[in-house]
Amino acid sequence: MLINRFQQTNLPHIYAAGDVCGPHDIVHIAVAQGELAANHAFGEKVKPLDDALLLNVVFTDPQIGTIGAVERDLKERGEPYLAASYPFNDHGKSILMEANYGYVKVLAEPKRGRILGAEIVGKRCWRSDHCFSGPLAMKATVFDLLRAPWYHPTLAEIITYPLEEIADQIKV
Ligand SMILES: Cc1cc2nc3c(=O)[nH]c(=O)nc-3n(C[C@H](O)[C@H](O)[C@H](O)COP(=O)(O)OP(=O)(O)OC[C@H]3O[C@@H](n4cnc5c(N)ncnc54)[C@H](O)[C@@H]3O)c2cc1C
């Protein structure tokens, strides 16, 4: 079903939200679209949903999670970016947890290092994915995330390695 950015159909008093209109069949998006539609219908000041914050998890083993832009989109749009990744099989905590398979990849804008997206394949990757959702919504840079504390030993601290690699590329 076709809708505009306020969830209105071609009959502006009829709204649609969730799987019926897409474009992503994901619960938190259906909820956000429903809230947007209701607020718009009641004349509230609303902001359209931000596609740059798309969060996706596939609950396979290993799990696959992406947030924000994926590399293919950036290539298709001709958008410049820096990418860095780090494998779980080189990280002490994941080796101990027998969570060796997978990696964390971070994509960032090359001038200031604003995070554009992240891709995580591995055990309980949704936890690490959520490490990016707040920063992405707040348009944080790799430098902002590196200022945050990262507890050792955790799976999440692996995120700091690609962040540092990107930060090093920008500083040079
Ligand atoms: C197997 C499976 C696994 C999924 N796993 C995930 C996941 O892990 N994470 C995630 O984010 N998303 C997941 N999804 C997608 C997620 O369930 C949907 O995106 C979400 O439920 C969409 O919400 P909705 O309100 O649009 O539709 P629904 O939740 O389907 O709600 C529509 C409701 O309308 C009712 N209805 C239909 N026709 C009529 C009618 N004529 N009259 C009255 N009522 C009617 C239905 O009974 C239903 O209750 C999964 C989907 C499937 C099928």
The ligand as an ORCA input file, in Angstrom:
! r2SCAN-3c Opt
* xyz 0 1
  C       7.278    -15.734     11.748
  C       7.516    -14.261     11.917
  C       8.564    -13.842     12.718
  C       8.802    -12.483     12.903
  N       9.819    -12.087     13.697
  C      10.018    -10.779     13.913
  C      11.035    -10.353     14.795
  O      11.779    -11.142     15.377
  N      11.200     -9.018     15.010
  C      10.411     -8.107     14.375
  O      10.605     -6.912     14.603
  N       9.441     -8.494     13.521
  C       9.219     -9.793     13.291
  N       8.214    -10.187     12.444
  C       7.418     -9.162     11.753
  C       6.385     -8.550     12.707
  O       5.622     -9.591     13.301
  C       5.472     -7.610     11.936
  O       6.271     -6.663     11.249
  C       4.532     -6.881     12.881
  O       3.751     -7.765     13.618
  C       3.635     -5.956     12.053
  O       2.639     -5.409     12.864
  P       1.234     -5.044     12.213
  O       0.458     -4.381     13.297
  O       1.429     -4.341     10.925
  O       0.567     -6.431     11.787
  P       0.132     -7.626     12.706
  O       0.947     -7.738     13.924
  O       0.039     -8.807     11.779
  O      -1.324     -7.209     13.176
  C      -2.416     -7.194     12.285
  C      -3.642     -7.617     13.064
  O      -4.788     -7.396     12.250
  C      -5.652     -8.500     12.399
  N      -6.514     -8.548     11.221
  C      -6.205     -8.960      9.976
  N      -7.257     -8.842      9.163
  C      -8.237     -8.335      9.902
  C      -9.578     -7.972      9.617
  N     -10.122     -8.102      8.399
  N     -10.317     -7.464     10.613
  C      -9.799     -7.299     11.841
  N      -8.548     -7.630     12.174
  C      -7.799     -8.123     11.208
  C      -4.748     -9.681     12.531
  O      -5.400    -10.760     13.152
  C      -3.635     -9.098     13.419
  O      -3.921     -9.229     14.783
  C       7.963    -11.529     12.238
  C       6.905    -11.970     11.437
  C       6.695    -13.310     11.271
  C       5.536    -13.754     10.420
*
